[in-house]
Amino acid sequence: MVEKGPEVVERIPLRSGGEFEVTQELFAELDRAYPAVEPLQTLREIRGWCIGNETKRKTRRGIKRFLFGWFAREQARNGKT
């Protein structure tokens, strides 16, 4: 029997050329922390931004901070804190 890893919701391109896998667990945490944000659409926007801005992509160490910062700004933009 092959053991399955965590379910991947989205993949975010990294500076190194690899991708950061946003797991269902991280997705749920973002959704819980930022209720005024549509998490799947926001992750798609982040992925698109990273594809279009190769030189500004984040490292594996900095990607979670980037994600939470982006979600926090979206939450503030939607008028809820």
RAUR-V150588 format. One record per residue. N is the residue number from 0. PSI is psi in degrees with one decimal (999 if undefined). Layout:
<<N/PSI> <N/PSI>>
//
This chain:
<<0/130.4> <1/128.9> <2/129.3> <3/144.0> <4/-176.4> <5/147.3> <6/133.0> <7/126.2> <8/-42.1> <9/158.7> <10/129.6> <11/121.8> <12/139.1> <13/164.0> <14/-36.2> <15/-11.7> <16/-15.5> <17/-167.7> <18/146.4> <19/127.1> <20/117.3> <21/109.9> <22/166.2> <23/-35.4> <24/-47.6> <25/-40.3> <26/-46.1> <27/-38.1> <28/-43.1> <29/-42.3> <30/-40.0> <31/-40.5> <32/-28.1> <33/75.8> <34/-20.0> <35/4.4> <36/137.4> <37/103.5> <38/-41.3> <39/-45.1> <40/-40.2> <41/-40.8> <42/-36.3> <43/-41.1> <44/-41.4> <45/-43.9> <46/-46.6> <47/-41.6> <48/-43.1> <49/-36.4> <50/-41.3> <51/-14.9> <52/63.9> <53/-39.6> <54/-12.5> <55/7.2> <56/153.9> <57/163.0> <58/168.5> <59/-34.4> <60/-32.1> <61/-3.8> <62/-37.9> <63/-40.3> <64/-41.8> <65/-46.1> <66/-48.5> <67/-36.1> <68/-44.1> <69/-46.5> <70/-39.3> <71/-41.5> <72/-39.3> <73/-42.0> <74/-46.3> <75/-39.6> <76/-32.5> <77/5.3> <78/14.1> <79/144.2> <80/999>>
//
